[in-house]
Amino acid sequence: MPNLSEVISALEELYPPQWAESWDAVGLVCGDPEARVGRVLFAVDPVQAVVDEAVEWGADLVVTHHPLYLRGTTSVAATSFKGRVVHRLISSGIALHVAHTNADHADPGVSDALAEAVGLRVTGPLVPDPTDPAGRRGSGRIGLLEPPLTLSAFAARVARGLPATATGVRVAGDPDRLISRVAVCGGAGDGFLADARAAGVDAYVTSDLRHHPASEAAQAAPLALVDAAHWATEWPWLNLAARALAAASDKNDWQLETKVSHRVTDPWTAHAPMPFTA
């Protein structure tokens, strides 16, 4: 089995920390670099349910997309839920590593996995990274829907392609409009609404769209919006990352076991339908 430091090096080759946004907190959160690693669990959120799953499975390392401590802390005491996560990980001999916006910007990254899940052929980034001469890295992705579908049919495909959540998928736009060119962004994406309009796409798939930006985007251009749960739009990346680490394991003869968590950690747990007439 490899050392934790070797596995982290492989993960950072896939998702270099320097690709992360300046405000982000990525990398190793806890763990002994000299400890042996045989099992790696991939999950979106570093929450207690994921840690419990890691303990039950016998994981040595948990790789999450979301940071545990995004804004820093002065204490990891077990008096808070984040402190309890750290204590359970350490007492169980499990390391925690985070790949967040560095995984968003990677090629392939979070939005590539989202595009694949909803049936798109990626043609390039929504917002290219100027430091990438190949023009593949960056925020979000633009893809082609082949053959084109109506917005209602495409929204149904998105719902089928992503893991089910209580909130489902929200749609803004003419349900009969034909959709062929689509922008996607895993996670909260209303900051890229102007970029999606500028790209001239027919629809934009993302999450956490707020009322005013969504309303203004709909008024500014005939851009259909498909809004899924934040957790659901990022979950497809776990399979991509697990496969990539498994390939590194095979190359180095590490014999790592990888597993993707299917526990739904989206915070919304129920949906109460309301009578609605368009």
Secondary structure, DSSP 8 states (H G I E B T S, - for coil): --BHHHHHHHHHHHS-GGGS-TT---EEEE--TTSB--EEEEES---HHHHHHHHHHT-SEEEESS-S-SS--S---TTSHHHHHHHHHHHTT-EEEE--HHHHHSSS-HHHHHHHHTTEEEEEEEEE-TT-TTS--EEEEEEEEEEEEEHHHHHHHHHHHS---TT--EEES-TTSEEEEEEEEEEE-GGGHHHHHHHT-SEEEEE---HHHHHHHHHHS--EEEEE-HHHHHTHHHHHHHHHHHHHHHHHT---EEEE------S-----------
